[in-house]
């Protein structure tokens, strides 16, 4: 992977080094089935309910990233992170509308095992000992996996069902890609200034996100 047009840095090197795992996260059979038009719509409904639960936890995670930004950086990243936090209100509203359209009762949704595991990982970022560089790298790769996965479903030749195209365009849009690239530039700048130990911890978080994303897609397909 070339980092989506961002000048090569540490994150691009990781994406190349862990290419197989990155592709397992971004070309998972679940999202590939959306692109191919073979997706089981009950699996999509499951994903919808589970991802709504995840996004609610993601709000608290992003607030912790912002807090670390305020305390551990010069503050120049704040506007970018704030824009991501502000967009989550609209995102939660979108999930509620989609759930109604797909007859998913969000009040009855309980997080499945893989979702609970992912949310527990996000909760750990409230700990003050986790550095800003690890947090911003984690934020970047979470967003990038979604952007890359759903952009694939909108590329030329897709057979994505029309009723799912709006979902794919939401995260697969050029605007969201530009946002992910902004986060990548921040992560690369922070990594360039980080200690070897901090950079190692950030790479471990990067890999952990890929594992958790693969598990989340698996869960959407199989209730695991």
Z-matrix of the N, CA and C atoms (Angstrom, degrees):
N
C 1 1.464
C 2 1.524 1 109.27
N 3 1.308 2 117.29 1 145.08
C 4 1.451 3 120.03 2 -175.51
C 5 1.514 4 113.19 3 -103.97
N 6 1.347 5 117.45 4 9.19
C 7 1.456 6 119.80 5 179.76
C 8 1.503 7 113.17 6 79.54
N 9 1.343 8 118.33 7 14.08
C 10 1.458 9 121.22 8 174.25
C 11 1.504 10 114.10 9 66.22
N 12 1.348 11 118.16 10 34.18
C 13 1.449 12 119.84 11 176.73
C 14 1.507 13 113.55 12 93.19
N 15 1.320 14 117.99 13 -3.15
C 16 1.450 15 121.25 14 176.31
C 17 1.522 16 107.83 15 -80.95
N 18 1.322 17 116.91 16 141.50
C 19 1.459 18 120.70 17 179.09
C 20 1.529 19 109.59 18 -53.48
N 21 1.333 20 115.28 19 136.44
C 22 1.455 21 120.37 20 -175.38
C 23 1.519 22 111.50 21 -57.33
N 24 1.341 23 115.37 22 134.91
C 25 1.450 24 121.70 23 178.46
C 26 1.507 25 108.57 24 -150.58
N 27 1.320 26 115.55 25 -160.27
C 28 1.463 27 120.55 26 -177.94
C 29 1.523 28 111.65 27 -59.44
N 30 1.329 29 117.07 28 -44.02
C 31 1.469 30 119.50 29 -177.03
C 32 1.521 31 111.72 30 -63.48
N 33 1.327 32 117.62 31 -39.20
C 34 1.465 33 120.59 32 177.47
C 35 1.524 34 110.36 33 -64.26
N 36 1.328 35 116.46 34 -37.93
C 37 1.469 36 120.25 35 177.68
C 38 1.519 37 110.54 36 -63.41
N 39 1.330 38 117.18 37 -40.28
C 40 1.464 39 120.06 38 177.40
C 41 1.516 40 110.85 39 -63.92
N 42 1.333 41 116.58 40 -42.80
C 43 1.464 42 119.99 41 -178.26
C 44 1.522 43 110.96 42 -63.44
N 45 1.333 44 116.39 43 -33.55
C 46 1.461 45 120.20 44 176.56
C 47 1.527 46 110.66 45 -74.07
N 48 1.333 47 116.97 46 -42.56
C 49 1.469 48 121.77 47 -177.79
C 50 1.521 49 111.58 48 -65.10
N 51 1.330 50 115.79 49 -36.34
C 52 1.471 51 121.39 50 -177.01
C 53 1.532 52 110.54 51 -112.01
N 54 1.318 53 115.02 52 37.15
C 55 1.467 54 121.00 53 -174.00
C 56 1.531 55 112.40 54 -55.77
N 57 1.333 56 116.73 55 -44.00
C 58 1.458 57 119.75 56 -177.92
C 59 1.515 58 112.25 57 -60.14
N 60 1.310 59 115.89 58 -44.82
C 61 1.461 60 120.07 59 -179.44
C 62 1.523 61 111.29 60 -69.33
N 63 1.338 62 116.00 61 -39.43
C 64 1.462 63 119.48 62 178.27
C 65 1.533 64 110.29 63 -61.31
N 66 1.311 65 116.77 64 -41.45
C 67 1.460 66 119.87 65 -179.77
C 68 1.527 67 111.77 66 -70.10
N 69 1.327 68 117.33 67 -31.07
C 70 1.470 69 119.53 68 174.52
C 71 1.530 70 110.50 69 -63.49
N 72 1.330 71 116.18 70 -32.72
C 73 1.464 72 120.34 71 179.82
C 74 1.521 73 112.45 72 -79.67
N 75 1.332 74 117.29 73 -33.15
C 76 1.472 75 120.26 74 -173.58
C 77 1.525 76 113.91 75 -103.13
N 78 1.339 77 116.86 76 -9.93
C 79 1.472 78 120.94 77 176.10
C 80 1.530 79 108.02 78 -128.29
N 81 1.312 80 114.17 79 46.49
C 82 1.460 81 120.80 80 -178.46
C 83 1.530 82 109.49 81 -71.05
N 84 1.340 83 117.96 82 147.92
C 85 1.471 84 119.99 83 178.85
C 86 1.527 85 114.09 84 -52.20
N 87 1.337 86 117.67 85 -30.54
C 88 1.463 87 119.41 86 179.96
C 89 1.526 88 110.96 87 -65.47
N 90 1.332 89 117.28 88 -50.68
C 91 1.468 90 119.21 89 -179.09
C 92 1.525 91 111.27 90 -74.29
N 93 1.325 92 117.07 91 -31.64
C 94 1.469 93 119.35 92 175.43
C 95 1.524 94 110.02 93 -63.22
N 96 1.338 95 117.10 94 -35.57
C 97 1.468 96 120.18 95 178.76
C 98 1.527 97 111.01 96 -67.49
N 99 1.341 98 117.03 97 -29.69
C 100 1.463 99 119.14 98 174.40
C 101 1.520 100 109.32 99 -66.12
N 102 1.331 101 116.39 100 -48.11
C 103 1.465 102 120.75 101 179.52
C 104 1.521 103 111.58 102 -60.30
N 105 1.335 104 116.72 103 -38.08
C 106 1.469 105 120.89 104 -176.81
C 107 1.528 106 113.16 105 -81.82
N 108 1.335 107 115.97 106 -8.78
C 109 1.455 108 119.50 107 -179.51
C 110 1.505 109 114.32 108 78.68
N 111 1.344 110 116.84 109 16.48
C 112 1.476 111 120.53 110 -177.51
C 113 1.525 112 112.15 111 -109.54
N 114 1.304 113 117.31 112 8.40
C 115 1.464 114 120.91 113 -174.70
C 116 1.528 115 111.36 114 -61.76
N 117 1.320 116 114.85 115 139.93
C 118 1.460 117 122.06 116 172.74
C 119 1.534 118 106.18 117 -77.62
N 120 1.314 119 117.60 118 116.65
C 121 1.459 120 119.73 119 -174.67
C 122 1.523 121 112.59 120 -66.54
N 123 1.328 122 117.49 121 -23.10
C 124 1.465 123 118.52 122 174.59
C 125 1.527 124 110.04 123 -68.46
N 126 1.334 125 117.21 124 -32.90
C 127 1.462 126 121.08 125 175.33
C 128 1.529 127 109.91 126 -67.43
N 129 1.322 128 117.20 127 -39.01
C 130 1.461 129 120.10 128 177.28
C 131 1.521 130 110.53 129 -63.17
N 132 1.317 131 116.99 130 -42.23
C 133 1.469 132 120.11 131 178.06
C 134 1.525 133 110.64 132 -61.75
N 135 1.327 134 116.42 133 -39.70
C 136 1.458 135 120.59 134 178.22
C 137 1.536 136 109.77 135 -62.63
N 138 1.336 137 115.47 136 -46.14
C 139 1.471 138 119.79 137 178.06
C 140 1.529 139 110.26 138 -58.26
N 141 1.316 140 116.71 139 -43.14
C 142 1.462 141 121.00 140 -176.61
C 143 1.525 142 111.29 141 -59.31
N 144 1.322 143 116.61 142 -48.33
C 145 1.460 144 119.97 143 179.84
C 146 1.517 145 112.46 144 -66.45
N 147 1.324 146 116.48 145 -41.76
C 148 1.458 147 120.08 146 -179.21
C 149 1.521 148 111.64 147 -68.50
N 150 1.319 149 117.05 148 -37.84
C 151 1.468 150 119.41 149 -178.56
C 152 1.524 151 110.92 150 -71.15
N 153 1.314 152 117.00 151 -31.20
C 154 1.473 153 119.40 152 174.24
C 155 1.523 154 109.36 153 -60.91
N 156 1.326 155 117.29 154 -44.99
C 157 1.457 156 120.40 155 177.92
C 158 1.528 157 110.93 156 -61.24
N 159 1.324 158 115.88 157 -40.66
C 160 1.455 159 121.16 158 180.00
C 161 1.533 160 111.07 159 -63.57
N 162 1.323 161 116.89 160 -44.76
C 163 1.469 162 120.18 161 -177.01
C 164 1.525 163 110.83 162 -63.17
N 165 1.303 164 117.72 163 -35.03
C 166 1.469 165 119.08 164 176.74
C 167 1.524 166 110.47 165 -60.52
N 168 1.321 167 117.38 166 -40.04
C 169 1.461 168 120.86 167 177.04
C 170 1.526 169 111.33 168 -72.53
N 171 1.322 170 115.59 169 -30.96
C 172 1.459 171 121.56 170 -179.37
C 173 1.532 172 111.28 171 -64.49
N 174 1.319 173 116.75 172 -29.62
C 175 1.478 174 120.58 173 176.87
C 176 1.525 175 110.10 174 -58.41
N 177 1.333 176 115.96 175 -48.11
C 178 1.463 177 120.19 176 -179.71
C 179 1.529 178 110.75 177 -65.83
N 180 1.333 179 116.69 178 -38.68
C 181 1.463 180 120.35 179 177.11
C 182 1.526 181 110.80 180 -59.47
N 183 1.331 182 115.94 181 -48.32
C 184 1.464 183 119.07 182 -177.11
C 185 1.528 184 111.30 183 -66.26
N 186 1.324 185 116.43 184 -33.37
C 187 1.466 186 119.55 185 174.96
C 188 1.529 187 110.11 186 -62.25
N 189 1.335 188 116.98 187 -36.62
C 190 1.471 189 120.13 188 178.52
C 191 1.524 190 110.77 189 -69.57
N 192 1.337 191 117.35 190 -34.94
C 193 1.464 192 120.75 191 176.12
C 194 1.527 193 109.77 192 -63.88
N 195 1.328 194 115.47 193 -43.68
C 196 1.465 195 120.14 194 179.60
C 197 1.521 196 111.17 195 -62.47
N 198 1.312 197 116.86 196 -41.50
C 199 1.459 198 120.99 197 179.33
C 200 1.530 199 110.76 198 -62.96
N 201 1.326 200 117.00 199 -41.94
C 202 1.470 201 120.25 200 177.69
C 203 1.524 202 110.25 201 -65.87
N 204 1.329 203 116.56 202 -36.40
C 205 1.461 204 120.72 203 177.16
C 206 1.531 205 110.23 204 -59.40
N 207 1.330 206 115.60 205 -46.10
C 208 1.463 207 120.36 206 -178.77
C 209 1.526 208 111.68 207 -63.65
N 210 1.318 209 116.92 208 -34.02
C 211 1.467 210 121.08 209 -174.13
C 212 1.523 211 113.48 210 -92.00
N 213 1.347 212 116.94 211 -27.91
C 214 1.460 213 118.96 212 -169.78
C 215 1.521 214 114.52 213 -119.40
N 216 1.323 215 118.81 214 -1.27
C 217 1.466 216 120.33 215 177.44
C 218 1.520 217 108.57 216 -126.09
N 219 1.337 218 115.37 217 177.35
C 220 1.456 219 118.71 218 -179.60
C 221 1.524 220 113.12 219 -81.59
N 222 1.314 221 116.78 220 2.33
C 223 1.459 222 121.10 221 174.89
C 224 1.517 223 115.15 222 90.43
N 225 1.347 224 117.24 223 -3.76
C 226 1.467 225 119.00 224 -177.53
C 227 1.534 226 112.49 225 -70.50
N 228 1.322 227 116.77 226 -16.62
C 229 1.476 228 121.01 227 -179.62
C 230 1.528 229 112.17 228 -87.95
N 231 1.315 230 116.60 229 -9.02
C 232 1.461 231 120.73 230 -168.47
C 233 1.526 232 113.30 231 -58.69
N 234 1.329 233 117.44 232 -42.70
C 235 1.462 234 120.05 233 -176.17
C 236 1.531 235 111.24 234 -63.56
N 237 1.323 236 116.50 235 -38.79
C 238 1.470 237 119.86 236 -179.64
C 239 1.520 238 110.34 237 -66.45
N 240 1.323 239 116.28 238 -45.77
C 241 1.466 240 119.59 239 179.32
C 242 1.523 241 110.82 240 -65.70
N 243 1.315 242 116.87 241 -40.52
C 244 1.470 243 120.81 242 178.40
C 245 1.523 244 111.71 243 -60.82
N 246 1.325 245 116.90 244 -37.50
C 247 1.468 246 119.08 245 180.00
C 248 1.519 247 110.56 246 -65.38
N 249 1.342 248 116.22 247 -34.68
C 250 1.454 249 119.24 248 175.88
C 251 1.508 250 112.31 249 -67.83
N 252 1.323 251 115.66 250 -40.35
C 253 1.465 252 119.98 251 178.67
C 254 1.522 253 110.89 252 -64.86
N 255 1.338 254 116.21 253 -42.06
C 256 1.466 255 120.65 254 -179.24
C 257 1.533 256 111.58 255 -63.86
N 258 1.324 257 116.89 256 -33.96
C 259 1.468 258 120.21 257 -176.91
C 260 1.523 259 112.43 258 -70.91
N 261 1.339 260 116.98 259 -16.96
C 262 1.466 261 119.45 260 -176.10
C 263 1.527 262 112.44 261 -70.16
N 264 1.319 263 117.31 262 -26.19
C 265 1.465 264 119.61 263 175.80
C 266 1.525 265 110.05 264 -63.05
N 267 1.324 266 116.18 265 -46.16
C 268 1.456 267 121.12 266 177.20
C 269 1.528 268 110.57 267 -64.06
N 270 1.324 269 116.15 268 -36.81
C 271 1.460 270 119.95 269 -178.79
C 272 1.528 271 111.50 270 -65.45
N 273 1.324 272 116.62 271 -42.31
C 274 1.465 273 119.83 272 178.42
C 275 1.525 274 110.73 273 -64.19
N 276 1.332 275 116.72 274 -38.32
C 277 1.469 276 120.39 275 176.75
C 278 1.519 277 110.59 276 -64.13
N 279 1.330 278 116.15 277 -39.39
C 280 1.461 279 120.71 278 178.47
C 281 1.524 280 110.16 279 -61.57
N 282 1.320 281 117.80 280 -44.84
C 283 1.454 282 121.05 281 179.35
C 284 1.524 283 111.12 282 -59.90
N 285 1.315 284 116.86 283 -41.21
C 286 1.465 285 119.75 284 -179.72
C 287 1.526 286 111.18 285 -64.01
N 288 1.331 287 116.70 286 -40.99
C 289 1.466 288 120.18 287 178.62
C 290 1.529 289 110.84 288 -66.46
N 291 1.337 290 115.81 289 -43.26
C 292 1.461 291 119.61 290 179.46
C 293 1.531 292 111.13 291 -65.05
N 294 1.318 293 116.21 292 -39.16
C 295 1.467 294 119.99 293 179.40
C 296 1.524 295 110.56 294 -61.89
N 297 1.313 296 115.72 295 -40.89
C 298 1.467 297 118.97 296 177.89
C 299 1.524 298 110.42 297 -63.86
N 300 1.325 299 116.03 298 -41.90
C 301 1.470 300 120.68 299 -179.93
C 302 1.526 301 111.69 300 -62.96
N 303 1.343 302 116.08 301 -36.40
C 304 1.460 303 121.12 302 -176.82
C 305 1.532 304 113.02 303 -97.53
N 306 1.329 305 116.35 304 8.99
C 307 1.468 306 122.25 305 178.76
C 308 1.529 307 112.25 306 57.75
N 309 1.326 308 114.92 307 43.41
C 310 1.456 309 121.25 308 175.12
C 311 1.523 310 108.05 309 -103.30
N 312 1.325 311 116.70 310 117.94
C 313 1.465 312 121.22 311 -179.66
C 314 1.529 313 108.09 312 -85.55
N 315 1.319 314 116.51 313 99.78
C 316 1.465 315 120.75 314 -175.49
C 317 1.523 316 112.31 315 -63.08
N 318 1.319 317 117.12 316 -27.47
C 319 1.464 318 120.54 317 -179.91
C 320 1.528 319 111.65 318 -66.80
N 321 1.319 320 116.33 319 -20.77
C 322 1.462 321 120.67 320 -178.27
C 323 1.523 322 112.96 321 -101.16
N 324 1.336 323 116.87 322 0.61
C 325 1.462 324 120.47 323 -178.39
C 326 1.526 325 110.24 324 -81.96
N 327 1.311 326 116.41 325 128.78
C 328 1.465 327 122.11 326 173.84
C 329 1.517 328 107.87 327 -115.02
N 330 1.322 329 117.82 328 141.70
C 331 1.465 330 119.06 329 -178.87
C 332 1.523 331 111.63 330 -65.52
N 333 1.315 332 116.21 331 132.20
C 334 1.455 333 121.69 332 175.59
C 335 1.531 334 109.51 333 -79.69
N 336 1.324 335 115.75 334 172.25
C 337 1.467 336 121.18 335 -170.41
C 338 1.528 337 112.75 336 -54.71
N 339 1.316 338 117.72 337 -48.37
C 340 1.465 339 120.45 338 -177.17
C 341 1.524 340 111.55 339 -65.40
N 342 1.320 341 116.09 340 -35.34
C 343 1.458 342 120.89 341 177.43
C 344 1.528 343 110.31 342 -66.93
N 345 1.315 344 116.18 343 -44.85
C 346 1.466 345 121.11 344 178.75
C 347 1.531 346 110.61 345 -59.63
N 348 1.323 347 115.81 346 -41.87
C 349 1.470 348 120.70 347 179.51
C 350 1.527 349 110.91 348 -63.38
N 351 1.322 350 116.57 349 -42.36
C 352 1.468 351 121.21 350 179.74
C 353 1.532 352 109.95 351 -65.59
N 354 1.319 353 116.54 352 -44.82
C 355 1.467 354 120.33 353 -179.60
C 356 1.529 355 111.33 354 -64.09
N 357 1.319 356 116.43 355 -35.88
C 358 1.465 357 119.72 356 176.92
C 359 1.531 358 110.45 357 -63.54
N 360 1.310 359 116.00 358 -38.50
C 361 1.469 360 120.72 359 175.64
C 362 1.530 361 110.47 360 -61.40
N 363 1.317 362 117.29 361 -45.12
C 364 1.473 363 120.82 362 178.95
C 365 1.522 364 111.00 363 -62.39
N 366 1.307 365 116.78 364 -39.78
C 367 1.464 366 120.98 365 -179.05
C 368 1.525 367 112.23 366 -62.01
N 369 1.327 368 116.64 367 -28.75
C 370 1.467 369 120.28 368 -178.16
C 371 1.520 370 112.24 369 -64.81
N 372 1.325 371 117.53 370 -18.54
C 373 1.465 372 120.45 371 -177.85
C 374 1.517 373 112.92 372 -75.37
N 375 1.311 374 117.29 373 -7.35
C 376 1.462 375 119.44 374 174.11
C 377 1.526 376 111.33 375 -73.11
N 378 1.328 377 116.56 376 -14.69
C 379 1.461 378 120.70 377 179.62
C 380 1.525 379 109.73 378 -69.85
N 381 1.345 380 117.55 379 129.76
C 382 1.472 381 119.98 380 -175.67
C 383 1.523 382 114.20 381 -64.90
N 384 1.335 383 117.83 382 -22.17
C 385 1.461 384 119.37 383 -177.67
C 386 1.524 385 113.05 384 -74.02
N 387 1.341 386 117.89 385 -15.31
C 388 1.461 387 120.30 386 175.86
C 389 1.518 388 108.38 387 -78.32
N 390 1.313 389 116.34 388 123.22
C 391 1.462 390 121.57 389 -172.02
C 392 1.527 391 112.67 390 -77.51
N 393 1.308 392 114.27 391 163.53
C 394 1.464 393 121.07 392 177.74
C 395 1.520 394 111.16 393 -61.69
N 396 1.329 395 118.22 394 -39.92
C 397 1.455 396 120.21 395 -177.79
C 398 1.526 397 110.96 396 -62.42
N 399 1.326 398 117.61 397 -38.03
C 400 1.467 399 120.52 398 177.12
C 401 1.529 400 110.05 399 -68.91
N 402 1.322 401 116.53 400 -41.03
C 403 1.466 402 120.75 401 -178.39
C 404 1.525 403 112.06 402 -66.06
N 405 1.325 404 117.10 403 -45.83
C 406 1.475 405 119.24 404 -176.70
C 407 1.529 406 110.24 405 -70.55
N 408 1.332 407 117.12 406 -33.92
C 409 1.464 408 119.74 407 175.69
C 410 1.524 409 110.74 408 -64.54
N 411 1.311 410 116.23 409 -40.76
C 412 1.465 411 121.15 410 178.40
C 413 1.523 412 110.76 411 -64.00
N 414 1.316 413 116.81 412 -44.82
C 415 1.465 414 121.62 413 177.96
C 416 1.521 415 110.12 414 -58.84
N 417 1.319 416 116.60 415 -46.70
C 418 1.472 417 120.62 416 -179.31
C 419 1.526 418 111.85 417 -58.89
N 420 1.326 419 118.25 418 -48.62
C 421 1.462 420 118.87 419 -173.88
C 422 1.531 421 111.77 420 -72.59
N 423 1.320 422 118.32 421 -31.90
C 424 1.473 423 119.69 422 175.25
C 425 1.522 424 110.17 423 -60.12
N 426 1.319 425 116.17 424 -48.21
C 427 1.465 426 120.42 425 -178.58
C 428 1.538 427 110.62 426 -67.36
N 429 1.315 428 116.28 427 -38.88
C 430 1.467 429 120.22 428 -176.14
C 431 1.521 430 112.20 429 -67.30
N 432 1.318 431 117.58 430 -38.20
C 433 1.465 432 119.86 431 177.97
C 434 1.528 433 110.33 432 -60.20
N 435 1.325 434 116.69 433 -43.06
C 436 1.463 435 119.12 434 179.14
C 437 1.522 436 110.95 435 -67.03
N 438 1.324 437 116.46 436 -43.78
C 439 1.461 438 119.60 437 -179.04
C 440 1.528 439 110.93 438 -59.60
N 441 1.311 440 116.54 439 -48.49
C 442 1.460 441 121.29 440 -177.67
C 443 1.527 442 110.97 441 -66.71
N 444 1.330 443 117.02 442 -41.53
C 445 1.467 444 120.97 443 -178.91
C 446 1.517 445 112.03 444 -62.05
N 447 1.323 446 116.62 445 -47.21
C 448 1.462 447 119.53 446 -175.34
C 449 1.523 448 112.71 447 -82.83
N 450 1.334 449 117.52 448 -26.12
C 451 1.461 450 119.14 449 174.34
C 452 1.525 451 110.28 450 -63.25
N 453 1.325 452 116.05 451 -35.70
C 454 1.463 453 121.29 452 177.41
C 455 1.526 454 110.95 453 -58.92
N 456 1.323 455 116.75 454 -32.83
C 457 1.466 456 121.74 455 -178.57
C 458 1.526 457 112.67 456 -76.94
N 459 1.328 458 116.92 457 -9.24
C 460 1.466 459 120.35 458 -179.45
C 461 1.530 460 111.95 459 -111.02
N 462 1.344 461 117.18 460 -2.15
C 463 1.458 462 120.13 461 -177.76
C 464 1.526 463 110.87 462 -69.07
N 465 1.327 464 114.83 463 162.10
C 466 1.460 465 121.03 464 -180.00
C 467 1.524 466 110.88 465 -54.43
N 468 1.314 467 115.20 466 136.18
C 469 1.457 468 121.09 467 179.45
C 470 1.510 469 114.03 468 92.46
N 471 1.333 470 117.24 469 0.40
C 472 1.464 471 119.27 470 -179.03
C 473 1.527 472 110.72 471 -70.32
N 474 1.331 473 114.46 472 153.75
C 475 1.463 474 121.85 473 174.42
C 476 1.525 475 110.21 474 -119.12
N 477 1.325 476 114.70 475 29.20
C 478 1.455 477 120.87 476 -179.32
C 479 1.529 478 109.99 477 -56.33
N 480 1.341 479 118.20 478 128.63
C 481 1.468 480 120.04 479 178.39
C 482 1.531 481 110.84 480 -55.59
N 483 1.318 482 118.28 481 137.76
C 484 1.464 483 121.35 482 -177.62
C 485 1.528 484 113.24 483 -53.38
N 486 1.344 485 116.22 484 -34.83
C 487 1.459 486 119.38 485 -177.61
C 488 1.532 487 112.40 486 -72.74
N 489 1.336 488 117.35 487 -11.13
C 490 1.472 489 121.17 488 178.16
C 491 1.522 490 112.53 489 -108.08
N 492 1.318 491 116.22 490 -4.60
C 493 1.457 492 119.80 491 -175.55
C 494 1.529 493 111.85 492 -63.86
N 495 1.333 494 116.94 493 -37.72
C 496 1.463 495 120.03 494 179.08
C 497 1.518 496 112.04 495 -62.12
N 498 1.325 497 116.21 496 -39.48
C 499 1.465 498 120.67 497 176.77
C 500 1.523 499 110.30 498 -60.62
N 501 1.327 500 116.51 499 -46.88
C 502 1.464 501 120.88 500 -177.81
C 503 1.527 502 111.23 501 -66.37
N 504 1.323 503 116.55 502 -38.41
C 505 1.462 504 119.97 503 -179.74
C 506 1.522 505 111.61 504 -69.77
N 507 1.317 506 117.00 505 -26.20
C 508 1.466 507 120.22 506 -179.79
C 509 1.525 508 110.83 507 -60.99
N 510 1.337 509 116.02 508 -47.78
C 511 1.471 510 119.75 509 -178.58
C 512 1.524 511 112.70 510 -97.62
N 513 1.309 512 117.00 511 -17.07
C 514 1.460 513 120.32 512 -177.34
C 515 1.517 514 114.24 513 -95.35
N 516 1.315 515 116.92 514 8.19
C 517 1.459 516 121.01 515 -175.21
C 518 1.530 517 112.34 516 -72.13
N 519 1.334 518 117.78 517 154.18
C 520 1.466 519 120.92 518 174.68
C 521 1.527 520 112.17 519 -59.19
N 522 1.335 521 116.54 520 -34.64
C 523 1.471 522 119.97 521 -179.93
C 524 1.525 523 111.12 522 -64.42
N 525 1.331 524 116.18 523 -41.80
C 526 1.464 525 118.79 524 178.97
C 527 1.528 526 110.44 525 -69.47
N 528 1.321 527 116.58 526 -34.08
C 529 1.466 528 119.81 527 176.00
C 530 1.528 529 110.30 528 -61.62
N 531 1.323 530 116.96 529 -42.73
C 532 1.461 531 120.81 530 178.74
C 533 1.531 532 110.58 531 -62.05
N 534 1.330 533 116.32 532 -38.55
C 535 1.457 534 119.86 533 177.81
C 536 1.530 535 110.43 534 -63.39
N 537 1.328 536 116.53 535 -44.44
C 538 1.470 537 120.58 536 178.63
C 539 1.525 538 110.82 537 -61.68
N 540 1.311 539 116.71 538 -37.84
C 541 1.458 540 120.29 539 177.58
C 542 1.528 541 111.19 540 -65.47
N 543 1.327 542 116.65 541 -35.69
C 544 1.469 543 119.97 542 176.09
C 545 1.524 544 110.55 543 -62.88
N 546 1.334 545 115.93 544 -43.28
C 547 1.468 546 120.11 545 177.29
C 548 1.526 547 110.95 546 -64.25
N 549 1.326 548 116.42 547 -37.66
C 550 1.460 549 119.78 548 179.94
C 551 1.524 550 110.89 549 -64.45
N 552 1.314 551 116.73 550 -39.91
C 553 1.466 552 119.70 551 178.36
C 554 1.528 553 110.83 552 -63.58
N 555 1.332 554 116.40 553 -40.05
C 556 1.468 555 119.46 554 177.09
C 557 1.521 556 110.35 555 -62.93
N 558 1.339 557 115.85 556 -47.01
C 559 1.465 558 119.91 557 -179.10
C 560 1.522 559 110.72 558 -59.98
N 561 1.331 560 116.98 559 -44.68
C 562 1.463 561 119.84 560 -179.41
C 563 1.531 562 111.65 561 -63.79
N 564 1.318 563 116.82 562 -39.47
C 565 1.468 564 119.16 563 178.16
C 566 1.520 565 110.89 564 -63.44
N 567 1.333 566 115.71 565 -44.59
C 568 1.466 567 119.87 566 179.79
C 569 1.523 568 111.46 567 -65.23
N 570 1.326 569 116.64 568 -39.70
C 571 1.456 570 120.35 569 -179.98
C 572 1.528 571 111.39 570 -66.74
N 573 1.325 572 116.45 571 -34.43
C 574 1.464 573 120.16 572 179.06
C 575 1.525 574 111.61 573 -65.36
N 576 1.336 575 115.65 574 -26.12
C 577 1.460 576 120.82 575 -178.21
C 578 1.527 577 112.41 576 -98.82
N 579 1.337 578 116.93 577 -5.60
C 580 1.467 579 121.39 578 -172.52
C 581 1.527 580 112.29 579 -82.32
N 582 1.323 581 115.07 580 158.39
C 583 1.453 582 120.68 581 173.10
C 584 1.524 583 109.24 582 -70.86
N 585 1.317 584 115.79 583 164.50
C 586 1.466 585 119.98 584 178.57
C 587 1.525 586 111.16 585 -60.43
N 588 1.331 587 116.97 586 -39.47
C 589 1.466 588 120.69 587 180.00
C 590 1.523 589 111.11 588 -65.38
N 591 1.342 590 116.64 589 -42.22
C 592 1.460 591 120.37 590 179.96
C 593 1.525 592 111.09 591 -66.04
N 594 1.328 593 116.37 592 -41.26
C 595 1.466 594 120.05 593 178.22
C 596 1.523 595 110.86 594 -64.16
N 597 1.327 596 116.57 595 -38.00
C 598 1.469 597 120.95 596 177.84
C 599 1.531 598 110.31 597 -64.30
N 600 1.320 599 116.59 598 -41.79
C 601 1.470 600 120.42 599 178.30
C 602 1.520 601 111.08 600 -65.06
N 603 1.332 602 116.23 601 -37.00
C 604 1.467 603 120.24 602 178.83
C 605 1.524 604 110.81 603 -66.49
N 606 1.331 605 117.01 604 -39.53
C 607 1.463 606 119.49 605 178.35
C 608 1.525 607 110.60 606 -67.46
N 609 1.317 608 116.90 607 -36.83
C 610 1.465 609 120.17 608 176.27
C 611 1.533 610 110.55 609 -62.35
N 612 1.338 611 116.60 610 -40.57
C 613 1.465 612 120.56 611 177.87
C 614 1.525 613 110.58 612 -65.80
N 615 1.320 614 116.74 613 -40.46
C 616 1.465 615 122.75 614 176.48
C 617 1.531 616 109.93 615 -55.32
N 618 1.323 617 116.44 616 -48.88
C 619 1.462 618 121.04 617 -179.53
C 620 1.527 619 111.77 618 -67.11
N 621 1.317 620 115.78 619 -36.62
C 622 1.466 621 119.41 620 179.45
C 623 1.524 622 110.69 621 -65.25
N 624 1.319 623 116.94 622 -39.56
C 625 1.463 624 119.70 623 177.06
C 626 1.518 625 110.52 624 -61.49
N 627 1.316 626 117.76 625 -43.81
C 628 1.467 627 119.80 626 179.20
C 629 1.517 628 110.81 627 -60.05
N 630 1.332 629 117.48 628 -42.38
C 631 1.470 630 121.18 629 176.96
C 632 1.524 631 110.96 630 -59.84
N 633 1.320 632 115.40 631 -45.67
C 634 1.468 633 120.38 632 -176.98
C 635 1.523 634 111.64 633 -69.24
N 636 1.324 635 117.34 634 -36.13
C 637 1.466 636 120.37 635 177.09
C 638 1.529 637 110.44 636 -65.16
N 639 1.316 638 116.49 637 -43.14
C 640 1.470 639 119.58 638 177.31
C 641 1.527 640 110.09 639 -60.29
N 642 1.340 641 115.65 640 -43.25
C 643 1.459 642 119.85 641 177.64
C 644 1.515 643 112.89 642 -62.78
N 645 1.326 644 116.64 643 -35.83
C 646 1.466 645 120.54 644 -179.89
C 647 1.527 646 110.26 645 -67.77
N 648 1.339 647 116.95 646 -43.63
C 649 1.467 648 119.46 647 176.67
C 650 1.534 649 110.34 648 -63.44
N 651 1.351 650 116.29 649 -42.25
C 652 1.470 651 119.76 650 176.98
C 653 1.516 652 111.02 651 -56.71
N 654 1.317 653 115.54 652 -45.03
C 655 1.462 654 121.99 653 -179.88
C 656 1.524 655 110.94 654 -59.63
N 657 1.324 656 115.67 655 -41.39
C 658 1.467 657 119.52 656 -178.74
C 659 1.513 658 110.72 657 -61.99
N 660 1.316 659 115.68 658 -30.74
C 661 1.463 660 120.25 659 -178.37
C 662 1.520 661 113.21 660 -86.20
N 663 1.356 662 116.72 661 -29.94
C 664 1.459 663 117.82 662 -167.19
C 665 1.533 664 115.93 663 -131.97
N 666 1.341 665 118.16 664 3.85
C 667 1.456 666 122.08 665 -179.86
C 668 1.547 667 113.15 666 69.03
N 669 1.305 668 118.36 667 15.80
C 670 1.460 669 120.04 668 -178.70
C 671 1.512 670 112.21 669 -74.08
